[in-house]
Structure formats: structure tokens, C-alpha cells
Amino acid sequence: MKTRRIIHGVFLVLGLSLLGLLFYYLMWLITDKEFREMLKQGWPFTSGMILVDYAACCLFTTVVTLYYWRSREKAERERDKFRLQALENQLSPHFVFNNFSILADLIEVDPKRASSYLMNLSKVYRYTLSHLDHSTVTLQEELEFLQRYLSLLQHRFGKGIQVRIADEVKDCEGSLPPAALQMLIENAIKHNEHTTARPLIIDVTAKGKRISVSNKKQPITTAESTNVGQHNIAERYRLLTDKKVEICETAEDYCVIIPLII
């Protein structure tokens, strides 16, 4: 891809330089009466002189083109940086508001459990404050955060939510956007029925350099999907790498596969 881009750039410079040289001669012809008189007696330039003029045009065009592309790439990087930061900033309120409402209910029903829940919530939120300003985190950091998040789920739903993390996931190496796994699990909980009698089982597995989060469909008919969480993850991946987020959906199963960034 880089070689092809360089080749395209060379042809672009050569073409623009040729057009620039023709424009230079044309303007000279239009504005210089002496030059027009010289042309009546024959072409005044040798091949060597034309090549020198063309080389000068190539040099000028190369400098201008490089300056333009570097300025454009810098602007695009800055734009992507601000877009990525905006996407990361969505996670904090999205996560905290959900848990504060649960904490408020627990305070009235079971103050002791509320205290334990608050301690776990503080650890989870400390992670969001310290890591969401990073573009990526290591998989091991994400799994540690996920364990704290799962402890919150145990307080909220008991055995109604069961998240099974395969052993091979812990052996993988790589990075991913902060809270990506947590958001996929939260998305599954939001859209599927989960009770003690009919628990929602979410499997986190690994294959190669890809992590999948899957579950059997137990749809809640009243749930409205805004796709904020899923779109957030896909967009962050688009800004960070050319690797794609995959969604595999059948009548019975739903699976999101995210690649590890090496």
C-alpha cells in the first residue's frame, strides 16, 4: 500500500510538473513580445534547456506537494485524535449513570451490600479515570478491569448473569481500546432477558489474535437499541487500526469479534 502510494505520488509530481512547464511557456508567450519574435525564427530552446526547466518544475512541485500532504496528514491526525477523545469521553457517563441508579436501590434495600458495591464501583471508576485518556490498554489490564466489573454484576444480578472467560484469553497478548470488553458485555445484558431461572450466559473466547464475546439470544422485546456502545467500539477501532470489528448474528446466537492490536 505504501509503495503504491509512492508510485502514485511520483506520477502526480511528473504530471503536474509537465503542466506547470507548459503553463510557464504559455504565459511567457502571451506576455513577452520578444519571445514571440524569437519563435517566428524557430524554436529557441535546446533539449538540454527544456530538461533543466522541467527538472526545476519537478523540484518545485515536489516541495509544494510534500508540504501539502504533510499538512493534510497532520490535520487528519489532529481530527482523528479529537474524534477518538470524544468517543472515549462517551464511556464515562454512560457507565457511571447506570451503576449509580443500582447503588441508590441497594442503599434502601441492603446497606451492607451497597457498601461493598460502592467499593467495587470506586475501583472500576478509578480505572476509567486513569485509562480512558489512553487510546489502547493491554489485554491483561482490560481483563483485570473486567473482573472488577463482573463483581458489580454479581451484586446487581446474582446468578442471572454468567460471564465465562476462556483460559486461552488470558494467554493472549496485545492491546485493545479501553473498556471494549465491558461495553460488549453490557450491550448483551441490555438486550437479553436474564433471570435466575433463565440466566444469560456470555462467553469470552479467543482465536489467534481475536477476542469474541458471544451469547445465546434471549431478546427483551421492549429494549430499544441505540447502538451507541457497539458503534463506539467500531469507530474507535477504525481510528486506531485497519483491523475490523466483526459481528456474527444468527437466529439463535449473537457474537462480536474484536481484533487485538499488536
Protein Blocks (a to p, Z undefined) as FASTA:
>chain_A
ZZmmmmmmmmmmmmmmmmmmmmmmmmmmmmmmklmmmmmnopfbdfklmmmmmmmmmmmm
mmmmmmmmmmmmmmmmmmmmmmmmmmmmmmmmmmmmmmmmmmmmmmmmmmmlmmmmmmmm
mmmmmmmmmmmmpfbdcfklmmmmmmmmmmmmmmmnommbccdddfklmmpgcdddehkl
mmmmmmmmmmpccdfklccddddddehjaccddddddddfkbccehlmmmmmmmmmmmmp
mcdcdddddfkbccddddddZZ
